[in-house]
Amino acid sequence: MMLRRALAVLLLLFALAAIASSRAFPFLDDLSDAAKSAITVAGVVCVLAAVRLWLPKTPEQ
């Protein structure tokens, strides 16, 4: 359980860095809009994966 939570925290940190970098850093102005969108999509996927890892699984019935 602790490994899943630690991985979720790492994914959330990566997602925060990806989304913030796609919006804030001036050296990314040279990238195309498609590249910026890809960075944002990767951040969103990381957030969704982190939430999936953080929440406990429901018992199968």
Contacts in CASP RR format, 6 or more apart in sequence:
PFRMAT RR
TARGET T0000
AUTHOR 0000-0000-0000
METHOD contacts of the structure
MODEL  1
MMLRRALAVLLLLFALAAIASSRAFPFLDDLSDAAKSAITVAGVVCVLAA
VRLWLPKTPEQ
4 53 0 8 1.000
4 54 0 8 1.000
5 53 0 8 1.000
5 54 0 8 1.000
7 50 0 8 1.000
7 53 0 8 1.000
8 49 0 8 1.000
8 50 0 8 1.000
8 51 0 8 1.000
8 53 0 8 1.000
8 54 0 8 1.000
9 50 0 8 1.000
11 46 0 8 1.000
11 47 0 8 1.000
11 49 0 8 1.000
11 50 0 8 1.000
11 53 0 8 1.000
12 46 0 8 1.000
12 47 0 8 1.000
12 50 0 8 1.000
14 43 0 8 1.000
14 46 0 8 1.000
15 42 0 8 1.000
15 43 0 8 1.000
15 44 0 8 1.000
15 46 0 8 1.000
15 47 0 8 1.000
15 50 0 8 1.000
18 39 0 8 1.000
18 40 0 8 1.000
18 42 0 8 1.000
18 43 0 8 1.000
18 46 0 8 1.000
19 39 0 8 1.000
19 40 0 8 1.000
19 43 0 8 1.000
19 44 0 8 1.000
21 28 0 8 1.000
21 39 0 8 1.000
22 28 0 8 1.000
22 36 0 8 1.000
22 39 0 8 1.000
22 40 0 8 1.000
28 36 0 8 1.000
28 39 0 8 1.000
END
